[in-house]
């Protein structure tokens, strides 16, 4: 049995957009939250899991299937 990794829906949304290369400002606009809230969600996730930053958080989330890889747009 695999251990459940805690993640909120807002953390998941922020990580998905970060994986697509969005800045905190772009994430905040897309989700309708403040830029500070976007940064805080990412920071809370990295702190809780002992990660070293945005890139490490995205890699961790992908590796642990907390988010799905984004398919490139062929258009």
FENKA-V53907 format. One record per pair of residues at least 6 apart in sequence whose C-alpha atoms are under 6 Angstrom apart, sorted by sequence separation. I is the first residue (numbers start at 0). J is the second residue. D is the distance in Angstrom with one decimal. If there is no record, write none. Layout:
i & j & d
I & J & D
I & J & D
//
This chain:
i & j & d
27 & 33 & 5.2
60 & 66 & 5.8
27 & 34 & 4.9
24 & 34 & 5.2
27 & 37 & 5.8
23 & 34 & 5.6
45 & 56 & 5.9
23 & 37 & 5.8
10 & 40 & 5.5
18 & 57 & 5.9
//
